[in-house]
């Protein structure tokens, strides 16, 4: 809980997230990683919302992905 208060986010979800990271022994606040320029994005990814709408059922009362 102290870590969540230090970070200024004292929500239940954030506290649980911190606890899970501590249990899994994940690095918290690790060093900055200097990535090579070759790994830079050349074009930003775009959301294709029409694709997801096409996955939903077209009939009334049909099953949704949500």
C-alpha positions, 0 to 999 in steps of 0.5 A, a space after each residue: 500500500 505504501 508503494 501505491 501511496 508513493 506513486 499517488 495512485 491508491 486504488 484497489 486495482 493499482 494495489 493489486 497490480 503492485 502485489 502481483 508484480 511483487 509476487 511474480 518478481 517483476 522489475 518495478 521502476 527498472 532502468 531506462 532502456 536505450 533502444 537502437 534506432 533500427 527498432 523505431 516505428 516507421 509508421 504508427 499503428 492504426 486501429 481498424 474498428 471496422 474489422 472488429 465491427 465485422 466480427 460482431 453478429 449481424 442479427 438482433 440479439 446475436 452474440 457479441 465479442 464483448 
